[in-house]
């Protein structure tokens, strides 16, 4: 199966540059992959699609303001870092741009919140040069009262995807309302449509909300660079399934109720921890890659945004509803001028189809 089989043409004006004012007023395409039909709704109408006893599995990872802008102390050369994963109490791996300026032993300083008009603050050193422009960084001037994440919150900028070129006025709009565990470098965007009011309405009708955590990592920013789908290697990401969530999901299945994954990250977490058909309370690293031919075991429905052409996420939804039908659905969404990608509209995939 070739990567270019997952390509489609998207007019650039359909790439959403801003979140809409009311999260739940985004559009919702309700898709039934079994009957090959779809309907056009508003996201708030998701309450009409869910029933008492259904379980919404949400990814409660919170986005770290992981983009750091600074200068080298010796030459003044400017750089950007995208923090990837913590490696210790004061160390992180980071994607460096331009990487060639940041050699092992380099000393770095940062502009607070990326504001070039402010005095440089803080200090870090490059510990290691790793492949693909990645560096291991040690922060050397944190306050004794700061945790590493608290320090980064002070100096970092929200790492919006490269296709979003407009400034973000409120950084909380790139967080879900249930975000709790800091560690992602990109938002689990399917959850951006929920408000606290909508979640309460769902709870009041008997829908259960169960959190998992998957910290979105480097793979989100890197395109598939091979010709054959099966040759692609996903980057590893950390996840956790609490015991309470595992119990809720397993009981729902036992009762014949639906488990609805909110986003591809929640789905990948469920599939990683539920490969036996029973969801395990566990944590660890996953590099699960879902593409057509994959047999789903845990989720019965999926809420997701519209994804980039030839991306691993579009391959995942193609595994859910079949590649040809997925392309038809996207063609219909383009014709109806749905908004695409992180700040765009959503789909509710009711059932699994034939891949």
N, C-alpha and C positions, 0 to 999 in steps of 0.2 A: 504494500500500500504506500503510495507516494504522498509526500507532504503537499505537493501542489494540487492534489485532489480535494484539499480543504481550503481552497482559495475562493474568494468572492470579491466583487468590486463594491466598495463603499464610498459614496460621495462624502467629501471631507466635511461638508456643513452638518452632517449628521453625527459627528463626533462631539459629544457634549463637553463644553468647556466650563460650565458652572453647574453646581447643584441647584435644583429648583427650590423655590422658597419653602414649600411644604413637602417634606420627604414623601409622605404617603400619597401625594397627588401625582406622582409619576405614573406613566402608563404601564399596563400589565397585559401581556399577550398570554392568554390561557390556551395551552397547547395540549392536545391529546394525541400522542404518538401512535396509539393503537388504531383509532378511527381516522387518523391523518386529517384532523380538523383543528381549527383555532378560532378564538374569539378575542375581540379587543375590549379591554376593561381599564379601570383605574386600580392602582395598587391597593388602595383602601378596601376594594372589593374582594381582597383575598379572604376576608372573613366569610364570604359566601362559598368559598371553595373548601374550607376546612371544617371538620366536624368534631364534636366532643370525643375525647379520647385520642385524637391525633396528636402526634408529638412533633414540634418544631425543634430541630437540632440547630443551634446557632453557634458560630465561632466567636468567642468572647475576647479574641486577641485585640490588643490596642496598638495603634500605629505609633512607633517611636519617631520623633522628628529627626530622622536619621541622616539628613543631608547637611553636611558641615562645609562651610566656606572659609578658607583661611589663606595664610601666607607662610612660606618657609622663613624661618628666623634668620638664616644666613644670607639668602639672596633676595628675599622679598617676592619670589615667584608665587603667583596665586594658584590655588588648586581647589578641587572639590572632592569630598569623600562621601560615599554612600555606605553607611555602617551596615554590616550584614549579620554577624553573629558574635555574642560575647564569648570570650575565651578564658576569662578570669575576672577577678573583682574590679580591675581597672584596665582591662584589655579587650579589644574588639578586632575582628577582621573587617576590612572596608574595601570597597571598589574605589580606586583612585583615578582621578582625571585631572591633568594628564599623568599617567602612572610613572613615566620616565623621570619626572622631576622628584619623585619621592623615593629616594634610595634608603637602604638600611642605614640607620644612624641619624637620619634627617630629624631636625627639631621643628615643630609646627606650632602656629598660633591661629586662633579662630576669631572671625567676626561674629559677635553675638547675634543670633537669629539671622545670619547671613547679611546683616546690614553693613555695607561697605563704608558708610559714613561714621560708624562707631569705632572707638579704639579697639584694637585687638585684645583678646582676653584668653586666659587659659593657656595650656601648653601640653604638647604630646610629642612622643617620639616614635619613629618607625622602627619596629623590632625586627620584622622579617619582610622580605619580598617574596610573594607567592605567585603562582601562575595566573594568567588572564587579568593582569592589572590589579590583583588583590594584594593588600598589605595588612600586616598585623600591627596595630597601633596600641601604645600604652599612654593613657592620660595621666599626666604627672603633676597637675596642679588643681586637683579637686579639693573642695573644702572637706574637712574631716566629718562634717555633718551630712554630706551628700552621698547618696548611693550613686552608682554609675549612671543609672537611668535618670535620676533626678538632675544630675549634672548635664547630661545630654539634652534634657528638656529645656534647660536654660539657654543653651547655645545653638541648638539644632533648628532646622527648618523642615517642614513637612515635605516628604519626598514624593511629590506628585509624579505620575507617569509622564513620559516624554511627549505623549500626544495631547496633554493638557498644557496649553501655553498661557492661559489666563491666570492672573494671580488669584489666590484663594483668600477671601476676606476673613473668613472664620475657620480656623483650623479644625474646630470640632465638627464641621460638616464633612470632614474626611475620616470621621470616627463613627462607628455604630453607636446607638444609644445604650447598648449593653456592653460596650467594650470595657474590659476590666484588667486583663493581664498584658502588660506592655511587652512588646517584642517583635512586632511585624514591621516590615519596611514598605508595605502597601496594605491598603484596607481590604478586608473581605467584603467586596462592594455590594453583593446581593443584600446584605443586611442594612445598607444605608437607607433603604426605603421605609424601614420600620420607625414609628414613633413610640414613645412610652404609652400614649393613649391607645394606639392600635394594638400594642401588646396586651394592655389591660382588657381591651374588648375581646381579644382572643381568649385570654384566661377566663373571662366571665362566661364564655360559652363552652368551657371545658377543654380547650386546647392546652396541652402541656408545653412548657418552654424548657428545653434541656441544653445546657452549655457544654461545648467541647472547646479545646484550644488548639489552634495550629498557627504558628508564627510564620507569616508569609515571607519568603526569602528571595534570594537572587534570581531564581528561575522566572519570577514574574516579569523581570526586566529584560530577559534574554530571549531572542527569537530562536525558533528551531532552525538549525543550520545544516541539517543533513537532508538527503533526498528521500530516504526511506524512513517512514514513521518509526518502525521497530528499532532503528539504529539510534534514536534519540535517548539521551540519558538525563533524567530529571535530577535537579539539585535536591539535596536532602533538607527537610524542614522538621522542626521539633513539634510534637503534638502531645496532647494529654486528653484522656477520657476519664472523668471522675466516676467513682463507683455509683453515685446516685444517678448519673446519666445512663450508665450501662444498664442499671436496673430498670429505669423508666422505659428505655428502648426495648429491652428484651420482653418486658411485660406487655408493652403495646403489641409487639408481634404475636405474643401468646394469645392476646385478646382479639386478634384480627384487625387491629387498628393500624393506621398509616404512620410511617416515620418519614417526615418531610425534611430534607436537608436544605438549609438556607445557605446556598452558595456552594461552589465547587470545593472550597477548603473544608467545609463541614462534611461534604460528601466523601472527600478523600480521607478524612480522619475516620469516618465511619467504616469505610472499606478497609483501611489499614488495620483497624482494631477489631474488625468483625469478619476476617477472612474465613473463619470456621463456620459462619452463619449465626454465631452468638457474639454479641458485642462484649468485649473484655474491658475492664477497668485497667488502664495501662498508660504508659507514657514512653516516648522514645523518638527516634528519627524515622521519617518515612520519605521514600523517593518513588512512591507509587505513581505509575503513568497509566492513565486510563484512556484507551482509544478503541475504535470498533473491533469487536470480538471479545471484549471484556465481559465477564458475567457478574452483574451486580448482585450483592447479597444482603445489604442492609437497608438501603433507602427505597421507599415506595413512590416518592414524588420529589421534585427538585424545583427550588426557586433560584433563578440565576439571571445575570445580566446578559447583554449581547456582547460577544467576545471578538477579539481580533482575528482576521483571516490567517489561516495556517498556524494558529496558536495551539498549544496543548489544551487550552480550555475549550476551544471550538471542537477539538478532537474528542474531548470528554462528552460534550453534549451530543456529538455525533454518535458516540457509543451508546448513549441513552436512547436516542430516537431514530437512529439510522442516518448515514451521511447524506443520502439524496434528499430525504425529508427535511433534515436540518437546513440544507441549502435552500429548499423551497420556503421554509419558515423565515429564514433570513431575507430572502428575496421579497416576501410579503411585508416584512417589517420595514425594509427600505422603501417599498412602494408607499407605505402608510406613514413614512417619515418618523419612525421611532428614533429616539436618541440612543446612541451607542456608547459602549465602554463604561468606564468607572462611574461617571455621574449621569449615566443614561438610564433608560427604562429597563423593565424586567420581563422575564417569562416565568410562568408557572407550568412546569411539565408534569402533567397529572399522573401519567403512568409510563412505564418503560415500553419502548417499541422494539422492533427488530432492527438490529444494527447491520 
